[in-house]
């Protein structure tokens, strides 16, 4: 198979696998198909996607221009999951707590996506790396 197909396959597998694991873990608490499409929680599917892509590109091309671009985008994505989205989620949770206390609140409360904890990102990265290696070995060779 051509490497270009692997560059699409690895991230798709990373996303589907991470979201499936997330759904299985969340199903213990709540039986709901919406869990499959929610962000946040264990493992980070964003991280699994970008790490799997970076891994399969590096395995095929080494330190190339394409790998450099993907590495930068990977760092931005992981930073966003750990810092920006986490902070926004914590602010959203605080806002929901304030709304709950308000006697004037009538609308349903919004769902708050908390971003990711470091452990969730680490598991997503490990998952993405493993899937990237598998795709690089079995699909492109």
Secondary structure as UniProt FT lines:
FT   HELIX           3..27
FT   TURN            28..29
FT   HELIX           33..37
FT   HELIX           45..61
FT   HELIX           65..79
FT   HELIX           80..84
FT   HELIX           85..101
FT   TURN            103..104
FT   HELIX           118..138
//
